[in-house]
Amino acid sequence: MELASTFANYGVSANLITYLTGPLGHSNASAAAAVNIWSGTASLMPLLGAFVADSWLGRYRSIILASTLYALGYGMITLASTIPTQEASSLDNDYASHPSSMKAAFFYISLYLIAIAQGADKPCGLAFAADQFDPDHPRECAARCSFFNWWYFSIAIGIAVAVALVSYIQENLGWGIGFGSLCVIMISAFVVFLLGSPSYRLYAPTPGSQSPFTRLAHNIATLIRSSSFSFGTTRQHHPKDEDDMTKSEEVRSVLRLLPIWTACLAYGVVFAQIMTFFNKQGRTLDRRLFASLELPPAALQTFGPAAILLFVPIYDRLLVPALRCMTGNPLGLTPLQRVGTGMVISLATVCVAALVEARRLETAHEYGLVDDAGATVPMSWVWLVPQYVMIGVADVFAMVGMQEFFYDQMPSELRSLGLALYFSVMGIGGFISGALISLIDRVTSSGGGDSWFADNLNRAHLDYFYWLLAGLSAIELVLYIRFTISYVYKRKSLH
C-alpha cells in the first residue's frame, strides 16, 4: 500500500513542474513556488492526520480513509488533465496559450485532495507497520531496527519506477494516461491492503480515553506549574505526586525534540529542489541515450532512488556490522549521528549542483546559446548524475535516521505525531524554499534585470541559489551539532 502511494505521489510530483510550465502555462519561478507550496502542504498535513488518528480514528481506519481520498484525488486529476485547453477566438489571440480557469482550478483542487490524503496516510502507514513488531519480544524488537532501512528501500522502488516510467508515459503518451495509471494502481493496492486485514495487529484508541494531544496539553500545563521547570535540563525533579513527574517528563521528551527538528529544516529546503530546479536543469541538457531515444527530464530523478536501492543493502549488511564493531553501538550509528551524516552529504550535494550549473552556463555562453531559451546545451545529462546520487545517499542517512529518531523518542501514545514531525521537516522546508524563490525572484528581477530563475535558464543563475542553500545548510549543520551533543536518548541502548 505504501509502495503504491509513494509511486503515485512521485508519479505526480516528479514531473509536476513540467505540467505547470507546459499545459498550465506557469513561469519557472511561479511553477517552482507552486510545487514547493503543494509539497510543503502535503508534508504538513500529517500533523492533522496524526491528531485524527491518535485521537479518534486509529491508524488502520486512517489508512482506509486515506486510500479512499487517494482514489478520488487521482481520479479527479486524471479528469482535469483531459479537459481541453481553452481555444482562442479570432478576436483574442492573446488568450491562445492559456488554459481555462476551470481547468486550472479543477487541477489544483484534485492536487490538494491528494495532499489531504497524504495527511491521513503518511503518519500512520509507517507507524502501523512498525506496530506489527512486538517491542517486548527481543527478536521482533531487533527486526524493527532493520525494518526502517528496508521500508525506505521499498519506498525507493516506488520512486524509481514512478519517475522513470510515469514521466515517460506523461510526455510521450499523454498526461491523462499517465495520471490515470496512478489511479488504477492506488485502487489495486487498496484492495491488497484490505485483504491483509485479518493478520494485522490493531491498536485502536480506547473509547472514552483522553486524546493524546489533549493529554499533552494538560501535561504542558502541569509542567508550567512546576516550580522546577527548566527546558532541556537533565536535573531530576521530584514532585509531590508521581503522576505529575511522569507528565512533566513526557512533555520534556517532546520539547527536547524541537531544537533538533528546527536544525533539520535546511535539509528539507535542499530536498525541495529535486522536483523543481534539478528537473529544469535536465531539460536544457543533451538527454539522448541513443540516436532515437531521449530521456524525459524527470527520469533523471531515477538516479536518486537507484542510489538508495544500491546503498541500503550495503549500509544494512556491511556498514552497520563494521560500525557496530567500531562504536560498540548495536545500531552502528545512533539515529542522530545518522541524520548528521546525511546533512553533511546534503551540503556537499548543493555545492556539486552549483558547480555543475556554473559549468552549464559557461557552456551556453561558449556556444552562443544565452538568448535561445529552447536550445539544447551541448552538455551531457551525465553531469547531473552525481547530485542525484548524492541526495539519494543522503536520504538513506538523514531520512531513515529522522524516521527512527522521531518515532522512537516520542511517548508511545504520540508515535504518529513523531512521524508527522519527520514529514513536517519536508513540509516546512518546501514552504521556506517557495518563500525564498518568490523573494529572490522579485528582488533579482527588479530594475529590468534577469531573475535568478528566469524562464530562459541560460540567462538565470541557479548556481547562485545553490550556493545560498549551501550557506544555509552549513549554518544549520553547526546548530544541529550544538543541539545534539547534549541530547539524552530515551533508551540508553541508542547512545
Number of C-alpha atoms within 10 A of each C-alpha: 20 21 19 22 26 21 24 27 22 23 27 25 23 26 27 21 28 26 18 19 17 15 17 21 16 18 17 21 24 19 22 28 23 21 26 30 22 22 26 27 22 25 28 26 24 31 23 15 28 30 22 19 26 24 21 18 17 21 29 22 17 25 28 17 15 26 25 15 21 28 21 18 23 27 19 23 25 22 17 23 23 15 16 11 18 15 14 14 10 9 7 9 10 10 14 13 15 17 19 15 12 13 19 19 12 16 21 17 15 22 21 16 21 26 26 23 27 28 27 28 30 27 33 30 21 19 18 20 18 19 18 15 17 15 14 8 10 9 11 14 15 15 15 19 15 13 17 17 22 17 17 22 23 16 19 25 19 22 27 25 18 28 28 21 17 29 30 21 17 20 16 12 12 14 23 18 17 23 26 17 18 27 23 14 17 24 19 14 17 21 12 12 15 12 10 9 11 8 8 12 14 15 13 15 18 11 9 6 10 12 19 19 17 12 16 20 13 15 21 19 14 16 21 13 11 15 9 13 15 13 9 16 12 11 8 9 14 9 14 8 8 10 10 16 18 13 18 24 18 19 21 20 17 16 15 19 20 13 15 20 17 15 22 25 22 29 28 25 26 24 21 26 19 20 22 25 19 21 23 21 19 23 22 23 20 17 21 13 11 8 6 6 9 12 18 24 25 31 22 25 28 23 22 24 28 20 21 29 22 13 19 21 14 12 18 16 12 12 16 17 16 13 16 14 12 11 13 13 16 17 20 21 22 19 23 24 17 21 26 22 20 25 28 17 20 28 25 19 22 26 20 21 24 23 14 18 23 16 15 23 20 14 17 23 15 11 10 11 18 19 13 14 15 13 16 16 24 15 15 16 20 12 17 21 15 16 23 23 20 22 28 30 24 29 26 25 28 27 25 22 25 26 23 23 22 22 24 18 18 21 20 13 16 22 22 31 28 28 27 28 25 28 26 23 24 28 28 23 26 32 25 21 26 26 15 16 20 16 11 17 18 15 13 17 14 11 8 7 11 17 21 23 26 20 18 19 27 26 21 18 19 23 22 15 18 23 18 15 22 23 16 17 26 18 13 20 21 11 16 21 15 14 19 17 10 11 16 15 17 13 9 7 10 17 17
